[in-house]
Amino acid sequence: MVAGWLMVASMAPADDAPGGPPQDAFAQARLAMVADQIASRGVKDARVLDAMRAVPRHQFVPLSIRGDAHADSPLPIGYGQTISQPYIVALMTELARPSPADRALEVGTGSGYQAAVLSRLVAKVFSVELVDPLAQSAAATLRRLGYANVTVRSGDGYLGWPEEAPFDIILVTAAPETVPPALVAQLRPGGRLVVPVGRVWDVQDLQLIEKDAAGKTSARSVIPVRFVPLVKKRDG
């Protein structure tokens, strides 16, 4: 299948599904999530905390588990993929040090939640998802909720998005066994790459990789994590 680009256009947010908790209940759950799971664990960036309070996480999980949307854990979204634990989303975003003028690449769109959080913090988000139905669904959700500065592409995350490089920020939301060279190459001097690294059955290492003005990279370990694997596209 040829990779496709799914443009996200601005639209007004949709109402919650009939029969679900009212919007104000979800808003209160988000406030509690940020206070109890994120700020209390040391995430301090005020812009990141505000984004986590604002993005309706419940809209990015399957309707059948929407009541668990703010739980302190990852949740399944189909096709063997997950939406990351709220704390990990916030931590990775803070580590990337997003600025309003930044261009960001996300590898592993999933449900679109991380892209939505980033969209409130940077100028433009490009997001790559290998599983085409997830890419289509995430693009539709982001479009419905009005995240106009996000573009989703169906493709191989190991290759990044060379046509739009370089990027100030790259976030990888699934774990490669080693850091993909293409992603390092697409990082702008002065940029930050946040990526979990390791085999799927091992405890992985969340790394912050920075590229200096001369193009030299340095890496530091942050915390042990466990992510689904970053899968390569198969030929044919």
LUMMAR-598154 format. One record per atom (N, C-alpha, C, O): residue in one letter; z, y, x. Coordinates in steps of 0.02 Angstrom, whole numbers, plus 50000, padded with zeros to 5 digits. Layout:
BEGIN
AZYX;...
END
This chain:
BEGIN
M500004994150042;M500005000050000;M500005006250044;M500375006550093;V499595011150026;V499575017350062;V500175021550043;V500335022249984;A500515024350093;A501105028450079;A500905034450037;A500375037350047;G501345036249990;G501195041849946;G501705047349953;G502275046049974;W501515053449934;W501965059149934;W502135060749862;W501685061249820;L502775061549847;L502995062849779;L503325069649778;L503905070349798;M502975074749756;M503235081449758;M503755082449704;M503665080049647;V504295085849721;V504835087149674;V504785094349651;V504835098949691;A504685095349587;A504605102149560;A505235104149523;A505625099949500;S505335110649517;S505945113349486;S505925112349410;S505445113949377;M506485109549385;M506565108849313;M507305109749297;M507725109249342;A507465111149235;A508165111949216;A508505105149215;A508195100149198;P509165104949233;P509525098649231;P509535095649161;P509585099249112;A509495089149158;A509515085649093;A510235084449072;A510685084249113;D510345083549007;D510995081848981;D511175074749001;D510735070749019;D511815073248998;D512035066449013;D511805061648958;D511655063748902;A511775055348975;A511535050348928;A512005049848868;A512615050548876;P511745048748808;P512165047948749;P512655042148759;P512465036848786;G513265043148738;G513765037948742;G514145037948808;G514645034348814;G513925041848857;G514275042248921;G514825047448919;G514875051148870;P515225047848972;P515745053048974;P515425059948971;P514865060748996;P515755064848942;P515475071548938;P515415074649007;P515745072549054;Q514975079749012;Q514835082849077;Q515475085449110;Q515555084749171;D515935088449071;D516535091249102;D516965085749133;D517305087049183;A516965079749104;A517335074249134;A517045072149201;A517415070849248;F516375072049205;F516065070549269;F516215075949320;F516335074549379;A516205082249298;A516355087749344;A517065087249370;A517185088349430;Q517525085449327;Q518215084549350;Q518275078749398;Q518655079049446;A517905073449385;A517905067749431;A517635069649499;A517895067249550;R517125073849502;R516855076149566;R517375080249604;R517455079349664;L517725084649569;L518235088649602;L518775084149632;L518995085249689;A518985079249594;A519495074549620;A519225070449678;A519575069249726;M518585068349674;M518265064649728;M518285068649793;M518455065949846;V518095074949789;V518075079049850;V518775080149877;V518885079849938;A519245081549834;A519935082849857;A520255076549886;A520555076849940;D520195070949851;D520575064949869;D520235060649922;D520565057449962;Q519555060449921;Q519195055849965;Q518885059250025;Q518755055950076;I518755065750021;I518345069050072;I518745074250110;I518835073650171;A518985079450076;A519375084650110;A520005081750142;A520195083750196;S520315077150107;S520945074350133;S520845070150196;S521315068850232;R520215068050208;R520065064050268;R519785068250325;R519575065550376;G519775074750316;G519605078950373;G518945082450371;G518785086150418;V518535081550319;V517915085350313;V518105092450294;V518425093550243;K517895097250335;K518135104150327;K517585109150310;K517735114650285;D516955107550323;D516415112350312;D516395114350239;D516265110250195;A516515120750226;A516565123150156;A515905122250119;A515915120850059;R515335123250152;R514695122450119;R514575115150100;R514315113750046;V514765110550143;V514695103450128;V515145101550069;V514925098050023;L515765103850070;L516215102350015;L515955105149949;L515995101849897;D515685111249951;D515415114149890;D514815110149864;D514735109149804;A514395107849910;A513815103749890;A514045097249858;A513755095049808;M514545094049886;M514805087849858;M515105089049789;M515075084649746;R515415094849779;R515685096449713;R515125097749662;R515215096449602;A514575100349685;A514045102649640;A513555097249619;A513335097149562;V513375092749665;V512855087849650;V513125082449603;V513645079449618;P512805081349546;P513065076549496;P512945069249518;P512445066249500;R513405066649556;R513325059949585;R513185054649531;R512805049949544;H513465055549472;H513365050449420;H512645049849399;H512435044749373;Q512245055149410;Q511535054849393;Q511125050649442;Q510535049249429;F511425048649497;F511065045049549;F511285037649554;F511105034249602;V511655035249505;V511845028249503;V511575025149438;V511455028849390;P511475018549436;P511235015449374;P511715016849315;P512315017349324;L511425017549256;L511815019249197;L512365014149185;L512905015949160;S512245007849202;S512735002649188;S513375003349229;S513895000649210;I513355007049285;I513945007949327;I514115015349335;I514465017249382;R513875019449290;R513975026649295;R514715028449295;R514915033349326;G515125024549260;G515835025849259;G516175025049326;G516715027649337;D515845021449372;D516115020449439;D515805025149491;D515915024349551;A515435030149468;A515035034249513;A515455037649567;A515205038849622;H516075039349551;H516485043149598;H516995038849634;H517465041349664;A516895032249631;A517345027649667;A517285028449742;A516765030749767;D517805026649777;D517835027349850;D517495021249883;D517805017649921;S516855020349868;S516495014549893;S515745015649882;S515545019749841;P515325011949920;P514615011849903;P514505008149838;P514925004249816;L513925009349806;L513765006049743;L513045003549746;L512615006749776;P512904997849714;P512224995149714;P511754999349672;P511945001749618;I511145000249696;I510635004049658;I510004999849648;I509495002449625;G510034993349664;G509464988949656;G509084987949721;G509144991849768;Y508684982549723;Y508254980949780;Y508654979849844;Y508404980949899;G509284977649837;G509704976449894;G509954982649929;G510194982349986;Q509904988449897;Q510094994849926;Q510714997649891;Q510904995349838;T511025002649922;T511635005549895;T511605013249900;T511225016049940;I512005016449859;I512175023449868;I512815023649910;I513295020249894;S512815027549964;S513365027350011;S514015030049980;S514005033949933;Q514565027750008;Q515225030149991;Q515245037849997;Q514965040650044;P515555041349950;P515555048649952;P515795051550019;P515495056250045;Y516325048750047;Y516575051350111;Y516055050850166;Y515995055450206;I515695045350168;I515185044450221;I514615049450212;I514365052150261;V514415050650150;V513895055650137;V514125062450163;V513745065950198;A514735064350147;A514995070850169;A515075071150245;A514905076150276;L515335065750274;L515435065650347;L514775066250384;L514715070350430;M514275062450364;M513625062750397;M513305069650390;M512995072150436;T513395072550331;T513115079150320;T513465084350364;T513135088550394;E514115083950369;E514495088650411;E514305087850485;E514225092750520;L514235081550507;L514045080350577;L513365083450594;L513265085650651;A512925083750546;A512255086550557;A512265094150563;A511775097150586;R512805097350542;R512885104650546;R512285108350514;R511945112150548;P512165107250450;P511585110250417;P511645117850412;P512175120550400;S511075121150422;S511025128450414;S510495129950362;S510035125950351;P510545135850329;P510085137350274;P509345137250293;P508925135850250;A509175138750355;A508475138950375;A508205132150400;A507625131650417;D508635127050403;D508435120750433;D507925116950391;D507895117550330;R507525112950426;R507095107850396;R507405101050413;R507525099550471;A507525097050362;A507885090750370;A507445084850352;A507045085150305;L507525079450389;L507215072950373;L507775068150355;L508265067450391;E507695064750299;E508135059250281;E507725052850284;E507175052450257;V507995047750316;V507685041150319;V508095036450275;V508675034950291;G507795034150220;G508135029950172;G508355033950111;G508945035350103;T507875035750069;T508025039950011;T508515036649963;T508955039949936;G508435030149952;G508855026649904;G508795029749835;G508245030149808;S509355031849807;S509355034849740;S509195042249742;S509055045249690;G509195045349801;G509065052449808;G509685056749815;G509635062849822;Y510275053649815;Y510905057549816;Y510995061449881;Y511135067449879;Q510915058249938;Q510995061850001;Q510485067550007;Q510655072950031;A509875066449984;A509365071749985;A509585077649942;A509475083449960;A509885076149884;A510115081449840;A510665085549873;A510675091749868;V511125082249906;V511665085849942;V511365090249996;V511535096150002;L510915087450037;L510595091350089;L510205097250062;L510195102550092;S509895096350004;S509455101549977;S509835107949963;S509535113349963;R510485107549951;R510885113449939;R511085117050003;R511375122450001;L510935114050060;L511195116450124;L510655118550173;L510795122050222;V510025116550160;V509475117950206;V508875120750167;V508885120950106;A508365122850204;A507775125750172;A507335120450141;A507055121550086;K507255114750175;K506775109650152;K507015102750173;K507255101850229;V506955097950128;V507135090950143;V506515086650133;V506185086950081;F506365082550183;F505845077450180;F506205070750182;F506605069550228;S506065066350135;S506435060050131;S505945054250126;S505475054350086;V506055049050167;V505615043250172;V505995037050146;V506565035850166;E505675033250102;E505965027150074;E505455021550077;E504895022250053;L505645015850106;L505195010150112;L505055006850045;L504485004750032;V505555006350002;V505495002849938;V505175007549888;V505485012349865;D504545006249872;D504175011049831;D504495012449763;D504515018249743;P504745007449725;P505065009049661;P505665013749669;P505785017949625;L506045012949723;L506595017549735;L506335024549751;L506615029449726;A505815025049790;A505525031549805;A505295034949741;A505425040949731;Q504965031249697;Q504725033949634;Q505315036249590;Q505295041649560;S505825031949585;S506395033549543;S506785039549570;S506975043949532;A506895039749636;A507255045349666;A506885051849655;A507185056949638;A506225051649666;A505825057749656;A505885060249584;A505935066249572;A505875055549536;A505925057449466;A506605060449450;A506655065349414;T507135057449478;T507815060149467;T507895067049497;T508155071549464;L507665067949558;L507705074449591;L507305079749553;L507515085449547;R506715077749529;R506305082349490;R506655084249425;R506675090149407;R506935079349391;R507275080649328;R507875085249336;R508015089349292;L508215084649393;L508815088649405;L508675095349438;L509135099249449;G508045096549455;G507865103149480;G507935104249555;G507995109949576;Y507925098949595;Y507965099749668;Y507265100949695;Y506915096249716;A507065107249696;A506375109049708;A506175109049781;A505575109249797;N506655108849826;N506495109149898;N506525102249932;N506615101749992;V506445096949892;V506445090049918;V505755086949905;V505485087549850;T505485083749956;T504875079849949;T505015072649971;T505285071550025;V504845067849929;V504975060849942;V504315057449959;V503805058649927;R504335053150010;R503745049350031;R503925041950033;R504455040050057;S503475037750008;S503545030550015;S503235028550082;S502645029650094;G503645025650127;G503385023850192;G503915020750237;G504485019650215;D503725019450299;D504155016150348;D504595021350383;D504335025550421;G505245021050371;G505705025750401;G505735025450477;G505905030450509;Y505575019750506;Y505565019250580;Y505065024050610;Y505145026050668;L504565026050572;L504045030550597;L504205037750583;L503855042250607;G504735039150544;G504895045950526;G504365049050483;G504075045850439;W504225055450495;W503715059150457;W503365063750507;W503495069750507;P502935061050549;P502655064950605;P502265071050583;P502245076050619;E501955070750524;E501555076450501;E501975082750488;E501715088250490;E502625081750475;E503065087450460;E503555088950516;E503945093750511;A503545085050569;A503995086150626;A503805092650662;A503235094850657;P504275095550700;P504945093150714;P505445095250660;P505315099650619;F506025091950663;F506555093150615;F507185095550650;F507335093550707;D507555099950617;D508195102250643;D508735097050634;D509205096450674;I508675093250580;I509165088150561;I508805081750542;I508295082050506;I509055076150564;I508825069650539;I509435065550520;I509885064550561;L509455063050459;L509985058550436;L509675051850419;L509175051650383;V509955046550444;V509715039750431;V510255036150390;V510825035550412;T510075033850331;T510565031150284;T510535023550279;T510775020650230;A510235020350328;A510245013050337;A510255011850412;A510075016150451;A510475005850432;A510615004750502;A510055001050539;A509904995250523;P509745004250589;P509305000650635;P509734997250689;P510294999450701;E509474992150720;E509844989050775;E509854993450837;E510334993350875;T509324997350846;T509295002450899;T508985008750868;T508635008350818;V509105014350899;V508855020650872;V508095020850878;V507835019950933;P507735021950824;P507005022250827;P506755027950872;P506945033750860;P506345026550923;P506105031850967;P505735037350931;P505765043150951;A505375035650877;A504995040750841;A505455046050811;A505275051950808;L506045044050790;L506505048950761;L506765053750814;L506825059750802;V506925051150872;V507145055450927;V506595060250946;V506715066150959;A505975057750948;A505405061950967;A505295067550916;A505055072850933;Q505455066250852;Q505335071150800;Q505905076050790;Q505875080450747;L506425075450831;L506995079950828;L506845086250869;L506655085750928;R506925091950839;R506805098350873;R507335099450928;R507915097450919;P507155102550984;P507675104451033;P508215108650998;P508065113350962;G508835106751010;G509395109750974;G509575106050911;G510055107950877;G509195100750894;G509295097150831;G509815091650836;G510045089950891;R509995088950777;R510515083750772;R510255077950731;R509965078750678;L510365071950757;L510185065650724;L510815061750711;L511195060350758;V510935059850648;V511525055950630;V511275049250605;V510885048950558;V511505043750637;V511225037250623;V511745031750634;V512085031750685;P511805026950587;P512215020950601;P511795015950639;P511215014650622;V512075013050691;V511695008650735;V512055001950742;V512665001750754;G511684996550734;G511974989950743;G511674984750697;G511314986450649;R511824978450710;R511564973150669;R511934972750603;R512514974850597;V511604970050552;V511864970250485;V512524966450478;V512954968450438;W512614961050515;W513224957050507;W513784959450553;W514334956650551;D513654964450594;D514154967250638;D514414973850612;D514104976950568;V514984975950638;V515204982750625;V514744987450664;V514634986550724;Q514464992250630;Q513984996750660;Q514335003150685;Q514915004350670;D513965006950724;D514235012850757;D513875019050730;D513275019750740;L514235023350696;L513935029550673;L513885034250733;L514395036050764;Q513275036350749;Q513165040450808;Q512895047250790;Q512505048050742;L513105052250828;L512805058850826;L512415059850890;L512695059750945;I511765060650883;I511315061750940;I511075068950938;I510815071150887;E511155072450993;E510945079450997;E510425080351052;E510465077151105;K509955084751039;K509425086251088;K509515093451111;K509535097951070;D509575094451176;D509685101251201;D509025105051207;D508485102351192;A509065111251229;A508475115551232;A507935112851278;A507345114351270;A508135108851328;A507665105951375;A507375099351351;A506955096451384;G507605096951293;G507355090651266;G507755084651286;G507565078951270;K508315085551321;K508735079951342;K509215078251285;K509505082651253;T509305071751273;T509745069551219;T510405066951245;T510445064251300;S510925067751204;S511575064851218;S511835061851152;S511655064251098;A512235056651158;A512485053251098;A513235052151103;A513515051051157;R513565052551047;R514275050851044;R514415046650982;R514105047650930;S514875041950990;S515085037850934;S515585041650892;S516005045350918;V515535040650826;V515985044250780;V516495039550750;V517085040050763;I516255034750709;I516705029850678;I516315023350668;I515705023450666;P516665017750662;P516335011550642;P516155011850568;P516545014350528;V515565009150551;V515325009350482;V514975002850466;V514874998650510;R514785002050403;R514374996350383;R513854998650332;R514025000750276;F513224998250351;F512665000350309;F512194994450298;F512204989550336;V511784994950246;V511234990150239;V510744991250297;V510734996750325;P510354986250316;P509904987050373;P509314991750358;P509084992150301;L509084995250409;L508464999050404;L507894994150416;L507814991450470;V507484993150365;V506964988050366;V506304991150386;V506144996650363;K505924987650428;K505264989950448;K504744987550397;K504834982350365;K504224991450389;K503674989450346;K503294983750378;K503124984050438;R503144978550339;R502764972950365;R502024974450361;R501784977650315;D501664972150411;D500944973050411;D500634969150354;D500874963750336;G500094971950326;G499754968450272;G500064969550205;G499834966950155;
END
